[in-house]
Amino acid sequence: MIETPQAAKYRPATEIDALMLGDPVVAADFPQTILRYRNDRAAASVGLAGLSDEAWISHFGRFKPLEDNLPRPLALRYHGHQFRHYNPDIGDGRGFLFAQLRDDRDRLLDLGTKGSGQTPYSRFGDGRLTLKGGTREILATEMLEALGVNTSKTFSIIETGEALDRNDEPSPTRGAAMVRLSHSHIRIGTFQRAAYIEDHALLERLTDYALTRLYGETPGDNPPAQLLGRVVERTADLAASYMVAGFVHGVLNSDNINVTGESFDYGPWRFTPLWDAHFTAAYFDHNGLYAYGRQAEAIHWDVAQLAISLRALTDAPPLIEQLEHFPTLYAQAMQRRFCWRLGVEPGDNPGSMIETAVRAMVTTGTLIDCFFHDWRGGTPRDAAPYGDTAWAPFRKAIASFAPVSGAKDHPYWSDEAPCSMHIEEVESIWSAIDKDDDWSPLHAKVAAIRRMGEALGATATS
């Protein structure tokens, strides 16, 4: 296990109770509870790193309530557009909100589950999660966090001793219960449900909760427009962070977009090796709706559904005004984040510099991770691969961008190859677990990812 000393005090909160957004449920009684992964770095931020393994399993495998916290888990209610089709028959079908607490930055956070059993919203599902799915979620969240993406944290994985049948992967396969640490589980779909059932009082409470509890703001003259403005800012940055990380979420439905702009719920995700706008992660995304190059469009569309839901509380013009800021904010976030990963100060016309870089990567088939690794600080570690004419416009553009202080100080930048997370390695890590119960490749990869994160440093928005 990768451990971090306890740093924060445990501070429970139950502030979502007043919203009446969930149904009390009972967790599944699993045959076994084998601790496979505990994220002590995340646990330290909320005062839980000091738990013994026995106590950890009790809380996050058997779901005994945390002290002074929610007395019973809540399966949250929400609706959502799924691949642009509205679905009022969804909600937490294999998870629930387990606890709320505050972190070392005084943010209100949730501990939510995946694979913890059936709920009123399970429909025909078994309410379970495969161990492979949990392992993949560890890799996704660790890599995204290192690359500066605002993401949920995989908090715990406990193997359950169940054999699960799945139609889209080899079965039977091992089961798991996962816990994630997230800055709220209030989705755009949560607001859509309130609007759909015409509960304007609930819409008002949701708006106030999001502004005061999640954003720490005092509601102004027009709280719905105020909230929409914050969501537009955060989600535009989220879309840009996906692009700079080379990440494809796979299922950007409106029930998967958190109103805090935090990425979460990783199913068929992938990192694209190349800057390929058409690259998709989900085998069922036949039309490429959520392809790599369409993610900003998809997220903007989802945020428009939030605006439509808030229309019940205010006139359209102030909402439209906020929504129209998205393209500009997205472009600004792309420039800021691209320069951050490249390790250069924002210079003159970063947009043009990015265009030349992307064009050269596409033309030459250069791997995204290799580009950022090789050009860290604005100069190539080896000029030979970047000497042809395709790179000439970028070489000219980047010359005016100064390196950030200490851009290459970390030993990571002397590595021959970057730390990447492509599907072949994901499958290899899972294969070691599946065939030999060998978890060492996973723990080694997490350590390597965190080392890369240290080398990159914090983003301006983290």
N, C-alpha and C positions, 0 to 999 in steps of 0.2 A: 504494500500500500504506500501511496505517496502522501506524506503527512506534513501538516503545517501546525505550529503551536497555536493554542487557543489565544485569540486576540480580543474578542468582543464579549460583552455580557449578553446572556440570553434575555431578550425582552419580548415577551409574548404580546400578541394583539389579536383582537377578534372583531375588527371593524367592519368586516363584510357582512356580519350577521344581520345588521339593521336593514340591508338591502333586500333580504329575502329572495336571493337569486338561486338557491339550491335546495335540493331534497336530501334530507338525512339518509345515509345509506350505511350498510355494514360491509366491511372488507371481506374478501374471500378467506376461507380457512385453508391455507395451503398445506400440503403434505409435509413439506420441508421449508426451512428458511436458512439458506446458505449464503452468507455474506460474500459477495464477489467484488464489490467496489464501494468505497466510501470516499467522498471528496472532502478531505479535511481542510483544504484551502477554502472551499466555500463554507464549510461548517464553521470555520474560525470566524468568518465575517458575521455570523449570527449567534455566536456563543455556544455552539454545539459540538465543537471539535473534541471536547473533553469526555464525551460519552464513551463508555466501554463498548466493546463489540456486542456484548450481551444486551445492553440497553439500546444500542443502535438497532439491532434486529427486532427488539420488542416494539420500538416505535415505527420503524420503516419496513418491517416485514410482517408484523402482527398488527401494526397500526394502533397500538395503545396510545391514547392522546398524550401530547406533551403537556407539561404542567401549566395550569392556568390558561389553556388554549381552547380551541374549538372542542366541545365535548363529543361531537360526532362528525365524521366526514360529511361533506356536502357535494353531491353531484350537481354541477352547475348547469343552469338552463341557458340555452342560446339557440339562435337560428343561424342561417348563413347562406350565401351564394356559393355553391360548389360547382366549379367550372362554369360559372355564370348562370347556373340554374338555382332558383331559390328553393331552399329546403327548410320547412318549419318543423321537421321531425328529427332534429338532432339535439345534441347536448353531450354531457360527459358520459360516454358509453362504456368506457373501460378505465375510468379514472375518477378522481374526486379531489376537492380542496381539503387537505389534511390539517393545515395549520397556517397561521399568520404570525409574523414576527418582524422585528426591526433590525437592520444591519448596522455595521459600524459607521455608516454614513447617515443614519437615521431614516433610511428609506423603508417604507412598508413593503414587505416581501411575502410571497406565498410559498408554501411547500405543497405542491400538487403531485398527483400520482399518475401512473400509466401501467395498466395491467393488474390493477388491484381488485378486479372482480366486476360482476354485472351490476348495472344500475337500471333505473327506469328508462334510460335512453339507450340501452344496449341493442334494442331491436333483436336481430337474429345473431348478434355476436356473442362470443363466449366471455368477453370482458378481460381477456388475457393479453399478455405481451410475450413475444418470443425473446429468449436470451440474446439471440442475434440482433434483434431490434434494439434491445437495451445497450448492447455493445456498440452498435453503430451510433447510437445517440451520444455515448461518451465521446467517441471520436469526432463527431460533428461539433459538439459544443466546445470541446477543448480546442479544436482547430480554429473555430470561428472566434472564440475569445482571444486567442493569440493573435489573430489577424485583425483585431480591433472591432469586430462586429458586436453590437449590443445584443447579447444572447442570454437565454436561460442557462443555468448550470445543471449538469447532470449530478445530482446530489448522492444518489444511492442506487445500487443494483443488487437485488437479492434473488438468487435462484430459488424457484418454488417447488422443484421436484415433480412438476407436472409435464406430461408429454402432450404437445399441442399439434393439432392438424391444421395445415394451411394449404390453400390451393395454389399459391404462387411461389412456394419454396419447398425444399425437401421436407417431408413429414414422416413420422412425428418428429417434433423438435422440442428442445428444452424451453421451459417457461421461466418468466422472471417478473418481478415487481420492481418498478422504477419510481424514484422520487426525483422531482426537479425543483430547483430553487428559482423562482421567477418573480420579476417585478410586476405582479398582478396577473390574473387570468381573466381580466375583463377584456373581452374581444369586441371588435366591430359588430360581430353577430349578437353580442349581448344587447347592444342598443337596437339592432334590427328586430330582435324578438319583442322588446318593449314597444317599439313603434307598430309592429304587426298586430299586437293584441290591444293597441290603442291605450296603453297605460301611460298617460302623459306624466302622472305623478312619479312613476318609476323612472321615466326618462330624465326628469328633473333631478331625482336623487342620484342616478347614475352620473349625470353631468357634474353635480356637486362633489360626489365621491372622487371622481377622476381628477378634478381640478385640485381639490383640497388635500386628498390623501395620497394621490399618485404623483401629482405635479407640484404639490406644496404651494399652491397659489390661492389668493383670495379672489373669489368670483367678482367680475366687474359688471359693467352695464349689460353685456350680452354674453352670459356664460357659455351658451352653446357654440357661438362663433369663436369665443376664446379657446374653448377646448379643441374645436376643429383645427384652429391655427396651430396648437401645440402638436396635435396628431400629424398634421401635414408636415411640420418641421421634422419630427422624429422619423416618420415613415419615409420621407424623401432621403434622409440620411441612411436609413436602413437599406433602401434600394441601392444607393451608391456603394454602401459597404459590401453588399453581395457581389457587385460587379468587380470591385477592386480585389476582393478575396478570390474571385473566380468560382463563386459558389452558386449552385442552383438548388433552391429549396424544394421544388417539385410540386407542392400543393399550396399555392397562395390563395386559397379560398378566404372569404371574409371572416369565417369563424377561426381562421388561423392567423389573423392579424390582431395583435394586441394593441390596445389604445395607448400604451406607453412606447410603442415603436420597438419593442423588444422581440427579437426572433425566437420562436419556440416551435415545438412539436415537429420533430424530424422523422419523416417516413422515408420516401424514396429520394433522399438528397444525394447530390454528387458534387464534386469539384471538377470543373471542366479543365482538362489539361491545356487546351488552346483557347484563344479568344474567339470562340465560335458562337455567334449570336443565336444559332439554331439548336444548340446543344440542349437536350432535355434530360431530366432526371427520372421522370415517371414513365414507365412503359405504357401506361394507359393515357398519357397525354398525347393523343394521336394528332392533334392539330397544332401542337407546340404552343398552347396558350401560355404556359408558364416556362417557356424556353429562357435560356440565359439572357438573351438580349431583349426579352419582353417583360422582365420582372418589374421594372419601374412602371411600365404601363399597367401591369396587373395590380400592383399595389396602389397606384393612383386611382384605378377603377374601384378598388375596394374602399378606399377612403371616401370616394364619392358616394358610396352606399351609406357611410356614416353621416354624410351631409344630408342625404335624403331622409334618414331616420330623425335627425335633429330638426328637420323642417317643421315638425309638429310643434316646436318650441319657439321658433323665431322666423322672421321673414327670410326669403331666399337670398337677396343681394349680399348681406354680410357673410353668408356661408359660401357663396360663389366666389367672393373676393378672396377668402382664405384658401379655397381649393385651387384657385388659379396661381397661387404662389408655388405650387409643387414643382413645376418644371425648372424654375429659377433656383429653388433651394436644392433640387437634385443636382443640377449642374455645379453649384457651389460646393456641395458635399463631395461630388466626384473629384473635383480639383483638390480639395483639402485632403481627402483620403488617399488619392493617388500619390500626391507629394509626400504624405506621411509614410506610406509603405516604401516609396523610393528613397526616403531619407534626404529630401531636399527642402529648402525653404521655398514657399510659394513665390515665384518670380513673376516676371511680366508674361502675361497671356498664357497661363497654365493650361487653358482649354486647348490651345493650338498644340502645345507640347504633348498633351495626352492624345490628341488626334494622330500626330505623327508616330507616337509609340504604338498605338493600336494598329494603325495601318501597316507598320513594319512587322509587328508580331503576326498579323494575319497573312501578310505576303510571304513571310519566311517560314511560317509554321513554328515559331519560337514558343516554347512552353511559358505560360504566364509566370509560374513560380521562378523559373530560371531567369526570366527577364528582370524581375524585381531583385533577385539575389545578385545577379551579375552587375546590375547598374546601381547598386546601393551607393548613395552619396553623390550620384550624378556622373560617375566615371566608370567605365567597364573594367571588370577585374581581368578580362582578357579581350583585347581589341579584335582578335582574329575573327570570331563568329559574327561580329557586328561591323565588318569593314566594307560590305558590298553596298551598292547604290540604294538598295531598299531602306537602309538605315541612315542614309545621308541626311534627310530632313530632320530626323530625331536627333542625330548627333549635333546638328546646328542648333536645334531648339533647346536642348538640355544644357548647352554650354553656358547659358546665362543664369542657371539655377544653382545657387550656392548650397553646399551640403549643410545639413543641420549639425549642430555641435555634437561631437562624439558619434557621428553616423555609423562609423565602422569599428568602434572601440571593442564591441563584444566579440569574443572568439568565434561565435557562430558565423561571422562574415568571412572567416578564413576557411570554412568548410567547402569542400569541392562541389557539393550539390546542396540545393535547398531542402528543407523539410517540406514534404508535400503530402497530400492525402487523396490519392487516386484510387479508383475502385479495385484495382488489382491488389493493392496493399490492404485495403479494408477486408477483402475476401480472404487474404492470407492470414491476417490476424484472427479472423473468426475461425478459419480452418484449424489453427493451432488449438483453439479452445474446444472446438467441436470434436476433433479427433483424439486429441491427447490431453484435454483439460489443462493445457499449457497457457497460463495467463501472462507469462513473462513478455511476449511480444507486445501485448496491449499496454502493460505498465511501462515498458521501454519507450513505446511510441508516445504515450502521454508525457513522459519526462522530456522527450525530444521536442515535442510541441511547446511545452512550457519554456524550454530553453530558447526556442525561437521567439516566443512572446516576450521574454526578457530582453532579447536583442532588439526587437522592434520598439519596445517601450509603449507607454500609454498614448492613446489617441487624444486629440483635443477635446473630444466629446465624452470620454469615459469617466 
